[in-house]
Amino acid sequence: MTIWFNHLDHKGCTLHCVGNREDLLRGARRCLEERGWANTTARDIATAAGGVSHAAIFYHFGSREALLTAALIEAVEERLTTFRDAIAQSPSADTATQFRSLWEQFDETFESQRGMWLSHFEAVLHAQQSDTLRQVLTDNQIAGRIGGVAWLTQNDASTVEADERTIRSLGSVYLALIAGVAWQRLIDPSTAPRSGDVIEGINMLASLLAAGPTPSDRGSL
């Protein structure tokens, strides 16, 4: 009988601990959206998590920074899943059509995710003083490049991973576009480019690059 009761107690504790962890992640995401990375304290997270103790933060994640990082990565992955699900509605569409769909989704969802985008950029600044955070963001960045290339080339991520040159070139430009437009939207939404502007700009740049350098360009090099 003692073993049976101990088993129940352990199971109850496990369920409670798992629940605390999920509550903390939700609380941290809420804080990132409403307060930002730098202004969020352990107390803020515990309150947003429904009164979970501060000790639970360190028990489950080790530090406030680690919890905020986990919450941020979770939000980024959720955002990417939303984009992919929307694009998957038209699986037969060509890459150009799907790329336009991606930017239309970006337009539609940015304002509702504005706080999380801002926290993402804040995390990049804090990563300059934290090797652990820098590594997490680096891993996430590389995964984003691979995912972008896989989607654009319509290949599996496992196939794309071996093509380091394409990941570094196409994957990096893909991320640079998203981050660059997000940055402009945070600074001034009224003058930031919308989906049509992004597509038109890419086509214009591609035309300029395809045309090669003009005689005046050669003379100035």
C-alpha positions as CSV (number, residue, x, y, z in Angstrom):
1,M,0.0,0.0,0.0
2,T,2.8,2.4,0.8
3,I,4.3,1.9,-2.7
4,W,0.9,2.5,-4.3
5,F,0.4,5.8,-2.4
6,N,4.0,6.9,-3.2
7,H,3.4,6.1,-6.9
8,L,0.3,8.3,-6.9
9,D,2.1,11.1,-5.1
10,H,5.0,11.0,-7.6
11,K,2.6,10.9,-10.6
12,G,0.6,13.8,-9.2
13,C,3.9,15.8,-8.7
14,T,5.0,15.0,-12.2
15,L,1.7,16.2,-13.7
16,H,1.9,19.3,-11.5
17,C,5.5,20.0,-12.6
18,V,4.7,19.6,-16.2
19,G,1.8,22.0,-15.8
20,N,4.0,24.5,-14.1
21,R,6.5,24.3,-17.0
22,E,3.8,25.0,-19.6
23,D,2.3,27.8,-17.5
24,L,5.7,29.4,-17.3
25,L,6.2,29.2,-21.1
26,R,2.8,30.8,-21.6
27,G,3.6,33.5,-19.0
28,A,7.0,34.2,-20.6
29,R,5.4,34.6,-24.0
30,R,2.8,37.0,-22.7
31,C,5.6,39.0,-21.0
32,L,7.6,39.1,-24.2
33,E,4.6,40.3,-26.2
34,E,3.6,42.9,-23.6
35,R,6.8,44.0,-21.9
36,G,9.7,43.0,-24.1
37,W,12.8,41.0,-23.2
38,A,14.7,43.6,-21.2
39,N,11.8,44.7,-19.1
40,T,10.6,41.3,-18.1
41,T,11.5,40.1,-14.6
42,A,11.2,36.7,-13.0
43,R,8.4,38.2,-10.9
44,D,6.6,39.3,-14.0
45,I,6.7,35.8,-15.5
46,A,5.6,34.1,-12.3
47,T,2.6,36.5,-12.1
48,A,1.7,36.0,-15.8
49,A,1.9,32.3,-15.2
50,G,-0.8,32.4,-12.7
51,G,1.2,32.7,-9.5
52,V,3.8,30.0,-10.2
53,S,6.7,30.3,-7.7
54,H,10.0,31.9,-8.8
55,A,11.7,28.7,-7.8
56,A,9.9,26.8,-10.5
57,I,11.6,29.0,-13.1
58,F,15.0,27.9,-12.0
59,Y,13.9,24.3,-11.5
60,H,12.5,23.9,-15.0
61,F,14.8,26.2,-17.0
62,G,17.8,27.2,-14.9
63,S,17.4,30.9,-15.4
64,R,15.1,33.7,-16.4
65,E,17.1,34.1,-19.7
66,A,16.7,30.4,-20.6
67,L,13.0,30.6,-20.0
68,L,12.6,33.7,-22.2
69,T,14.8,32.0,-24.9
70,A,12.6,28.9,-24.9
71,A,9.4,31.0,-25.1
72,L,10.9,33.1,-27.9
73,I,11.9,30.0,-29.9
74,E,8.5,28.4,-29.3
75,A,6.8,31.6,-30.7
76,V,9.1,31.7,-33.7
77,E,8.4,28.0,-34.6
78,E,4.7,28.6,-34.1
79,R,4.8,31.6,-36.5
80,L,6.6,29.5,-39.1
81,T,4.1,26.7,-38.8
82,T,1.3,29.3,-39.3
83,F,3.0,30.5,-42.5
84,R,3.6,27.0,-43.8
85,D,0.0,25.9,-43.1
86,A,-1.4,28.9,-45.0
87,I,0.9,28.2,-47.9
88,A,0.0,24.5,-47.9
89,Q,-3.5,25.5,-48.8
90,S,-2.3,25.8,-52.4
91,P,0.3,23.0,-52.7
92,S,0.1,23.0,-56.5
93,A,1.1,26.7,-56.8
94,D,4.5,27.6,-58.2
95,T,7.2,29.0,-56.1
96,A,6.6,32.6,-57.1
97,T,2.9,32.3,-56.1
98,Q,3.8,30.7,-52.7
99,F,6.5,33.3,-52.1
100,R,3.9,36.1,-52.6
101,S,1.5,34.2,-50.3
102,L,4.3,34.2,-47.6
103,W,4.5,38.0,-47.7
104,E,0.8,38.4,-47.7
105,Q,0.7,36.3,-44.5
106,F,3.5,38.5,-43.1
107,D,1.4,41.6,-43.8
108,E,-1.7,40.1,-42.1
109,T,0.0,38.8,-39.0
110,F,2.8,41.3,-38.2
111,E,0.9,43.7,-36.0
112,S,-0.5,41.0,-33.8
113,Q,3.0,39.7,-33.3
114,R,4.7,43.0,-33.1
115,G,5.8,42.6,-29.4
116,M,7.4,39.2,-30.2
117,W,9.3,40.6,-33.1
118,L,10.6,43.4,-30.9
119,S,11.6,40.9,-28.3
120,H,13.4,38.9,-30.9
121,F,15.6,41.8,-31.8
122,E,16.1,42.6,-28.1
123,A,17.4,39.0,-27.6
124,V,19.9,39.6,-30.4
125,L,21.3,42.5,-28.5
126,H,21.5,40.5,-25.2
127,A,23.2,37.7,-27.0
128,Q,26.3,39.9,-27.4
129,Q,26.9,39.3,-23.7
130,S,25.6,35.7,-23.4
131,D,27.4,32.8,-25.2
132,T,24.5,30.5,-24.4
133,L,21.8,32.8,-25.8
134,R,24.0,33.5,-28.9
135,Q,24.4,29.7,-29.5
136,V,20.6,29.2,-29.3
137,L,19.9,32.0,-31.7
138,T,22.6,30.8,-34.0
139,D,21.1,27.3,-34.1
140,N,17.7,28.8,-34.7
141,Q,19.1,31.0,-37.5
142,I,20.7,28.0,-39.3
143,A,17.5,26.0,-39.0
144,G,15.6,29.0,-40.5
145,R,18.0,29.1,-43.4
146,I,17.6,25.4,-44.0
147,G,13.8,25.6,-43.7
148,G,13.7,28.5,-46.1
149,V,15.8,26.8,-48.7
150,A,13.8,23.6,-48.4
151,W,10.5,25.5,-48.9
152,L,11.8,27.6,-51.8
153,T,13.3,24.6,-53.6
154,Q,10.5,22.3,-52.6
155,N,12.9,19.7,-51.1
156,D,13.1,18.0,-47.8
157,A,15.2,19.6,-45.1
158,S,17.3,16.5,-44.9
159,T,18.2,16.9,-48.5
160,V,19.0,20.6,-48.2
161,E,21.3,20.2,-45.2
162,A,24.1,18.8,-47.4
163,D,24.1,21.9,-49.6
164,E,26.0,24.3,-47.5
165,R,26.6,26.8,-50.3
166,T,22.9,27.2,-51.0
167,I,22.0,27.4,-47.3
168,R,24.6,30.2,-46.8
169,S,23.5,32.1,-49.9
170,L,19.8,31.6,-50.6
171,G,19.0,30.7,-47.0
172,S,20.7,33.8,-45.7
173,V,19.1,36.1,-48.2
174,Y,15.7,34.6,-47.3
175,L,16.2,35.4,-43.6
176,A,17.7,38.8,-44.4
177,L,14.5,39.8,-46.3
178,I,12.2,38.7,-43.4
179,A,14.3,40.3,-40.7
180,G,14.9,43.5,-42.7
181,V,11.3,44.1,-43.5
182,A,10.3,43.3,-39.8
183,W,12.9,45.9,-38.7
184,Q,11.4,48.5,-41.0
185,R,7.9,47.7,-39.8
186,L,8.9,48.2,-36.2
187,I,10.5,51.5,-36.9
188,D,7.8,53.0,-39.0
189,P,4.9,50.9,-40.2
190,S,3.6,53.7,-42.5
191,T,6.7,53.7,-44.7
192,A,7.6,50.1,-44.4
193,P,7.2,47.9,-47.5
194,R,4.2,45.7,-48.0
195,S,4.0,42.3,-49.8
196,G,3.7,43.9,-53.2
197,D,6.6,46.2,-52.7
198,V,8.8,43.3,-51.5
199,I,8.0,41.2,-54.6
200,E,8.5,44.2,-57.0
201,G,11.8,45.1,-55.3
202,I,13.1,41.5,-55.6
203,N,12.2,41.4,-59.3
204,M,13.8,44.8,-59.9
205,L,17.0,43.7,-58.2
206,A,17.1,40.4,-60.1
207,S,16.8,42.3,-63.4
208,L,19.6,44.7,-62.4
209,L,21.9,41.8,-61.5
210,A,21.0,39.8,-64.6
211,A,21.8,42.8,-66.8
212,G,25.4,42.9,-65.5
213,P,27.5,46.0,-64.8
214,T,27.1,49.0,-67.1
215,P,30.2,50.7,-68.7
216,S,30.0,53.5,-66.2
217,D,29.9,50.9,-63.4
218,R,33.1,49.2,-64.7
219,G,34.9,52.5,-64.8
220,S,34.1,53.3,-61.2
221,L,35.4,50.0,-59.9
